[in-house]
């Protein structure tokens, strides 16, 4: 069994393993450079991600949500009927991912002049308070565990 160094090593932080996996995914995708993008604040509760995808059409692009992750994929296809004397613009493919916090939803996407705009909206979650009933009496013990002490 190997021990892994974790930011969430405290016994007071319960159930943060999914958050830790998300941070690992972010670190893994941090080195991607194509396509370039901007993220801008739109109003009080809106965000816009703009990706520079010149040469891609609507059919070449896909925008999906996968496990709280916004995934944008682009795939261009070579036109076999064209004969290039020089080819400096290669048909390329990409995948760009953004981890979405709880409460962020995609409102829409549009392609305009080589820029793919994806609009997001932050919805404020309603505060949740739940009271847990405390039962009286003894704590129920699991009868399936037996401890044998040898002499």
Secondary structure, 3 states (H helix, E strand, C coil): CCCCCCCCCCCCCCCCHHHHHHHHHHHHHCCCCCCCEEEEEECCCEEEEEEECCCCCHHHEEEEECCCEEEEEEECCCCCCCCCCCCCCCCCEEEEEEECCCCEEEEEEEEECCEEEEEEEECCCCCCCCCCCCCCCCCCCCCCCCCCCCC
